[in-house]
Amino acid sequence: MANIMIVDDEPTIQQLMAIILEDMGHRVVAQSLNGEVALQTYMEMGTRPDLLIIDHRMPIMSGTDLARSVLEKVPGQKILFLTADESVKETVNNLGITNFLEKPADIDTIREAVARALS
């Protein structure tokens, strides 16, 4: 079982992801609708999540900016990018994040991506 944080500006995506993750036996420890709040929440957590699932296009702070800030503070944090914006794939890869999933994705693909990101 892994502790996972979901960062996506669409509440329905957050709910769907939480259902999928909990069905896989994981625990959603935090959720945020924008990168700025997510970064603040992340930094205040006593125990860091095993995995961050991050969308790119969000208000206030983008997913790439969030990922960059997190990785500067906690190198090696596992991150899965789940976004409809494929144009950021190279930027995400340059940050050292190899787990990239394009929306929309079916449940089995999401499960596989989460398992791969956690391994």
Summary of the structure (lengths in Angstrom):
residues: 119
radius of gyration: 12.6
end to end distance: 12.0
largest distance: 33.8
contacts: 366
relative contact order: 0.18
helix: 46%
strand: 19%
